[in-house]
């Protein structure tokens, strides 16, 4: 099936590349291969950059070094002499020629400065549509109000339970917030079996309640009624701090009967069905909110929370008057936290000008086709698979591994995202990790040049992800327009990829307004401790209100 599909993809892209022959040369601004003349035979034929890329790239006549030039595009276009070379013929080319082909084919994955700038405009436009009352119903980037208005002040104390659903694992945590920004935390990870991830909502919440009850008895808090923060990392239309309707599932979950339901109520019902434990749900929150809160506990400039993990999303502090859907109760509070749910950016076609055949392939084979377009270009759930698709295409074309593939390479989902980080963690010129990964994939005949090319492909995919995230963060920073902003960040891709942080710092610095300073702060377990903090702040407010 995969082989057939890839065969079909290849013939489709050969046709589109012949129509838009200069695509492969115009997509690569900001890189050090400005003069890519003399493309290796077959390279242009295999490049499948989308037509709209051509439009943007072709109209750009950048001048500085490393940017696209129309001349380079024309020259490349005129060298398709041998676009019908067979994989066998390509396999016989020299290592240098194959490397050139890899670089050409990867052009579609590199974003020019102009494209990144355009992305910023489009993200801002979509954020505004999400925030405004009249455009919100049809907006893709929903900009949900979180009802969080108060950041922690460092005085939060006490024992809290937290549930964390929606990352790589489901966790239950017991957190004790103490003096001097100190805290103790015990947690346990529970598996969510695949059949529950796509089963019924009742099964899911019964499973969560069972894990919670087991955890409480193991940690001797079975008899206590503790406040609980529920980190539920899916798009949630919040109606209050303890009420939220699921908009749609993401990240491989698809439990029946939960969309449009109040998730807090489903949790309470499941706990009541068991009847053995008592809890007090003080807050439901997104993992981006938890991340922001856990950083803000120490750093009061933290006004953005970002996750680049299994999924991708950001939240930020917005002025109350901009958040048209928020009915403010306390006129003294000038800001409210907005969960952008920007993973859905592009679901209306706004990203088509930079999407590639690999992105379309990922989407078509996903559990939620047509949804979470931005997320599918960025997050850990998809990054490894994107690399795998590029590798498969190049191997079948004879460019990599002398055209010899393997069953694992040809199987969906078996190139794990952690491989990308591992491969890029090798010192330049050293391929120790790369060879280990290739061995796991059953590819034992890789040359050094193959390894260098595999690494380059990983770099293109991860760099594109970092640049897409940076466009989003820079847009938020510019929109907030405050002199200094700290961005709290968490998620496996950001945490474990060796260059993601630096790539982001570099790109965001290029994109933000002069005079604004920012920094990226790694969150210490935002989903857990952040949940406790949101619950704690909510309790603090309740106590204050009851004293009024
Ligand atoms: C969800 C977000 C979440 C993000 C990161 C996305 O799929 O829609 O709510 O914040 O993943 O976990």
Boltz pocket constraint, residues with backbone or C-beta under 6 A from the ligand:
constraints:
  - pocket:
      binder: B
      contacts: [[A, 166], [A, 167], [A, 232], [A, 233], [A, 234], [A, 235], [A, 236], [A, 250], [A, 251], [A, 286], [A, 287], [A, 288], [A, 307], [A, 309], [A, 310], [A, 311], [A, 312], [A, 313], [A, 314], [A, 341], [A, 343], [A, 375]]
      max_distance: 6.0
